[in-house]
């Protein structure tokens, strides 16, 4: 799960992890950051 949010506090990031997010990107994020997060997630899924 990749979570996209405008909230960037430590509590918000921790809460994202608690609810199952492997990646937590905050707005604004670049296209490259999103592509990297997706690529990492796909690679992780392929190795398990």
Buried (B, 14 or more C-beta within 10 A) or exposed (E): EBBBBEEEEEEBBEBBEEEEBBBBBBEEEEEEEBEEBEEEBEEEEEEE
